[in-house]
């Protein structure tokens, strides 16, 4: 039994919809594919795009409230589609999709990969559809799920949490490249200056192989050895997840008009903080060398930054670099910064008072009307034993209280006097052949009233088609509790 609590100033009983809002978090869905099949007599790489569709929230088969007619409780909604990437078997689309996800619920979506000929009113040919569930992706390694496509190839669906304090921030920038004469010889076969594309990638935070995720790709600039790309805007969360010292890779690509595809001309690694510093008059850095590859260190050109700003869309003003505050969490992946602590953006930080207030006791909070936000998560993994066997932890064969019920009753009675309701989840059980690491017990996640309502919700789950499974993973429980506690701040 795992319990978490956070104090919330609640003058009265909140509605269930308000309780559920505390479990909602915003996620960013990013999609790419690999090994898409070639087509035609010449076996040309395909031009492709992805279309993402919500196929509804499905009611969990986790209690007596379930019935076959309630599996789909929301209409199908098209979230949108990505840009078209030409002539590439391994497309990394830069278009992202925001999802407001409620922990403990089921949220399904489908990803359909299409081949495009670049013509209007064309008959689209599908490589296949992959269906994913948000909770399943969050429980997977690196929050990434891989699905095979019926016509060949695979699609990768990755979810990234969105820091709501950065949701109104964008990076507005413009880059220009100057390609050296030595590198011009490489593209001299074209008998004309090249068409070039500018691309930004960010380092995968948990990959041991230093995987890079493409977050921005420009339109091509034609016939120029000194391309200056258009001004662009990218959400700060999509660009660097709010970490101004997260490694970024800037790349200039040779774009082939007829055959499609791109060839790397050169690249460099930097961070958003370093790029912003190029705009400061006292900074000695006003650009970045372009290398043939990061490993070779052969300089083939130079990037310059005519303009870059971080804009707060809500305030409609530029945010200055002095407002970037230090985050104490360590980041061992950053090889570009001499600091061991990354910087995080926090415009809400305010100076502390010179005199700190006196510490308050638990009874002081209770006497002033504060309540506990009481949360329970129950382990339904198979290591607890068969509930039909007397003496097991989830024993349902005898009339006496089992170990979990005794714990719920004892702690629930003690904390219940300081709380008007209790949020109750389960984890580690299998429904419809899928292991759930977070699911609700009862009709809603919130139980009002006495401990008896909690015990009733707990016992009711055994009347469903629950299958005790594994492994014992409760990271989603901790995340859900953290989201709820964070949104209960006063």
Helices and strands as residue ranges (DSSP letters): E 2-8, H 16-21, E 24-34, E 48-58, G 68-70, E 77-81, E 92-102, E 106-115, E 125-133, H 134-138, G 141-143, E 144-148, E 154-161, G 164-166, E 169-179, H 181-184, G 185-190, E 195-203, E 212-217, E 232-235, H 236-240, E 248-255, E 262-270, H 272-277, E 287-291, E 299-312, E 317-318, G 321-323, E 324-330, E 341-345, H 362-367, E 371-379, G 382-384, H 403-416, E 421-427, E 429-431, E 434-436, E 439-440, E 446-448, H 451-460, G 461-463, E 467-468, H 475-486
